[in-house]
Amino acid sequence: IEHSISVLGIQETKMSSLDVFLVKSLWGNYQFDVASSESQGRSGGLLVVWDLIVFMKRKVWSMESVLAVTGEIIASGMKCFLVNVYAPQDRYSKKAVWDIITNFMG
């Protein structure tokens, strides 16, 4: 609230399930919507949180290392994607993530 954030993406949440009360404590109020993907063991987990006054969600896709939300910016009606990517550091795994994104975009 203090910094007027409209969208927040977090990687490595390590959450096995969504804790709305934890998200509320991060966001500061209940004026949000959220999309998340669970962690795989002790690593991973993606979270996207947005202000309900700014963005309206249409659909969520959760893929390995990628969380995508489609919707529209309310003020302009512009359709867009919010995408949160957690790319591994090794070359082959990173290429696999980019292949997932490329296929998704196609």
N, C-alpha and C positions, 0 to 999 in steps of 0.2 A: 504494500500500500504506500509506504513512504517513498518508493522510487517509481511509482506508477507503471509497473510492469504489466504488459498485456499478455505475453506468452512466455512460458518458461519450459525449457527442455533440460532434463537431467539424465545422464548416463551413469551406469554402474549403481543403480539404486539398491541392488542386492535384496529387493523385496520379492518374496515368493507369492504374495498376494497384495492387492491394493489396500492401503490403510487410509481411508478418507480423512480421518481425524489428523493423521500426520500431514497429509497434503494441506488441510485447512490451517494447521499451525505454520506451515511454510508460506502459504498464500496470504493468510491474515484475515480471511473472511470466507463465507460460503458462496460468494458470487463467482464461481468457477465451474468449468467442466474439465474432464481429465480423460486421457487415454494412457494405457500402460501395457507393458509386456513384462512377463515374469522373468526373474533371473533363472539361470541354468546352474544349479548348485550354488556355489559361493561367488559366482561372477555374473555380470550382466544385469539386465533389468533396465528398461527405458521408461521414461515418464514425460508426458507433455501435458502442461496445465495452461489454460487460457481463461481470460476474462469473458464471461457470458455476454457482456455488453459490446465486446469488440469482435468476437468470432463465433459463428454458428456451425457446429459440426454436422456433416452429412454422413460420412462413413469413415471407419478406422480399419487399417491393414496392419497386422503385426507379422513381420517376417524376421528371419534370423538377423540380428544386429540392426534392424531397421523398423521404425514405427512411423507410419504415415497417417495423417488425418486430412481428409478433404472437407471443404466447407466454404464459407464465404465471409468476407470482412463486412460486417453489418453496415458500417457508415457508407461504403461505396458500392456494395453489392458485388464486388470483385470475387470471383471464385479462385481459390488457391489451395495449396497443400502446405501443411506444417509437417516437416520431416525431421525426425531425430535419428541420427546414425551413430552407432558405436562401432568404429572400424578397428579390428585388431592390428597389431603392429607388424606381424610377419607378412611378407610379400604375398604369399599364396592365399592366405586367409583374407587379406585386404582385397585382392582381386576378386575373390568369391563374393564378397559383400558388394563390390561395384557391379559385378555381373547380376546380382539380385536387383539392384537399383535400376540398371539398364533394362532388364527384362520387365520390371514393374512399369517403367516409363513407357515401354513399347505397348 
